[in-house]
Amino acid sequence: MPRGWLEVKAKTVAALLLAPWLVAACGGGSDSSSGSAEDSAAALTAATLGEQSVLAPADYLQQPPYAGADRDNGQRLAQMCKACHTMNEGGVHMIGPNLFGFFGKPVGAAERYAYSAALQQAEFTWTPRALDAWLARPARFLPGNRMSFPGVSSASDRADLIAYLLEASSPQDRD
């Protein structure tokens, strides 16, 4: 056998073993329809979202699935968001807009951010329901948006992430 053959073989096997985990970590996965919560959120689009109830972030956090969400997991998952977004008050826009205070706001409302035509023309409000559908598959939720993120396939991971974002990106009561 040629020198280095075993090393190449080991790297190939490692890549094959890690590939499914890496795809899952990026939110990739099956496009099959099984009727699960994952599928219903992925099937919802900006055009089919309909009327939404807008509550204060603290009120959403009292309701399922956010009341029982794993905020530590949500914080870990938010690292994906932080590659393109800031979440702090007064934070700068990066590849994506600053997310501070976006819940309850109309889509495309961040000042001084150059939104895609799709987001400029969209008419919905950022609620946990809208964000859940967006995070499931951004390109399907609003075709033509520039967000290259493939989505988060797990409904429980999306709930954890949204619960974390409800706390981390929202103004806190300052009594």
Secondary structure, DSSP 4 states (H G I P E B T S, - for coil): --TTHHHHHHHHHHHHHHHHHHHHHTT-------SSHHHHHHH--TTT--------HHHHTTSTTTTT--HHHHHHHHHHHTTT---STTPPP-SS---TT-TTSBTT--TT----HHHHH---B--HHHHHHHHH-HHHHSTT----------HHHHHHHHHHHHHHTSPPP--
